[in-house]
Amino acid sequence: MMEFLSQPWPWWVAGPLIGLVVPVLLLFGARKFGISSSLQHLCAAGLGAKKPAYFDYDWRRQGLWNLAFVAGLLVGGALAFGVLGAGAEASVSAATWSDLAALGIERQAGPAPREIFGWDRILTLAGGVSLIVGGLALGFGARWGGGCTSGHAIMGLANRQLPSLVAVLGFFAGGLAVTHLVLPLLLGGSVDG
Amino acid sequence: MADPRPAGGRGFPGPLELVGYAAIGAGFAIVLAKSEAISWFRIQEMFRFQSFHMYGLLGSAVLTAAVSVHLLKRSGARARNGEPIVLEDKERTPGMVRYWAGGTLFGVGWGLLGACPGPLYILLGGGVTVYLVALVAALAGTLLYGLLQSRLPH
């Protein structure tokens, strides 16, 4: 059992389990799955009495459940990495390793490449832009668009919402542009494709 | 534009209920971590169309959620605490500007970080502390959106 758990889980096991979070949250407390709203709740909790309208609501009543879910993500992350071997080398395709090698990123274990992500890489172009510009775009974009991968791609598409489909197409447009046009520039290689 | 604040106004969640949400979150985190959805390398592979893995993962998650939502709606089931399960439609704004513009900006962040908000928290919990920089930047981005909201097209 432990051996099975420490292998990477196939998509056809993990995907349905991820989807089940939607009905479990609805049945447990009539809550709609969505993670990026936690960013709004954290801002609302951290700001003083004079807040912009966007953060002026009862974050405890509306957001505490979401922040408890996020606390669970931290605990689950600790368990997955500490006990279940989540830090092992990702089993991505040979083509991906080869593309990344051309960008100067070598095959390695761990969830993110040490050439970009590390405290010692923050002052590099690739490291700084990825973490700081990436984080800003993630937070700003998620709230402007009204949701992230959980709220739009899973909850919204499952509820057949056209706005969510538009948002998901945007997610891919942005991600494709970064992967094929921006990342090669950041890593000092030539633009591919 | 509709009220920008989150919908709600229901009862204040008790401590046991909060533990329940945390447990669901922990389970979700383990599934995401063990299916490598939190891996920058997997996100690269997805945006390079070099494996079915992430598409199978997202597709089967959406399908499972869609069937569940359909059954819940049809059965008129209520939540454990007796509340009705209501899923409002997302507001269709003129030109859907907020969805494609905000969505594309989010995609830029997803591509750069190789992680969306859920994996960001999971990686932090897993001890990849440098993502704290990304979380602080994401909070700054959220704050900036809150300040500019009335001046942005939606």
Interface residues (C-beta under 8 A of the other chain):
Chain A: L5 P8 W9 P10 W11 W12 V13 A14 G15 P16 L17 I18 G19 L20 V21 V22 P23 V24 L25 L26 L27 F28 G29 A30 R31 K32 F33 I35 S36 S37 S38 L39 Q40 H41 L42 C43 P52 A53 Y54 F55 D56 Y57 D58 R60 R61 Q62 G63 L64 W65 N66 A68 F69 V70 A71 G72 L73 L74 V75 G76 G77 A78 L79 A80 F81 G82 L84 A86 G87 A90 S91 V92 S93 A95 T96 D99 L100 G110 P111 A112 P113 I116 F117 G118 W119 R121 I122 V129 S130 L131 I132 V133 G134 G135 L136 A137 L138 G139 F140 G141 A142 R143 W144 G145 G146 C148 T149 S150 H152 A153 I154 M155 G156 L157 A158 N159 R160 Q161 L162 P163 S164 V166 A167 V168 L169 G170 F171 F172 A173 G174 G175 L176 A177 V178 T179 H180 V182 L183
Chain B: P4 R5 P6 A7 G8 G9 R10 G11 F12 P13 E17 L18 V19 G20 Y21 A22 A23 I24 G25 A26 G27 F28 A29 I30 V31 L32 A33 K34 S35 E36 A37 I38 S39 W40 F41 R42 I43 Q44 E45 M46 F47 R48 Q50 S51 F52 H53 M54 G56 L57 L58 G59 S60 A61 V62 L63 T64 A65 A66 S68 V69 L71 L72 A77 R78 A79 R80 N81 E83 P84 I85 V86 L87 D89 K90 E91 R92 T93 M96 R98 Y99 W100 A101 G102 G103 T104 L105 F106 G107 V108 G109 W110 G111 L112 L113 G114 A115 C116 P117 G118 L120 Y121 I122 L123 L124 G125 G126 G127 V128 T129 V130 Y131 V133 A134 L135 V136 A137 A138 L139 A140 G141 T142 L143 L144 Y145 G146 L147 Q149 S150 L152 H154
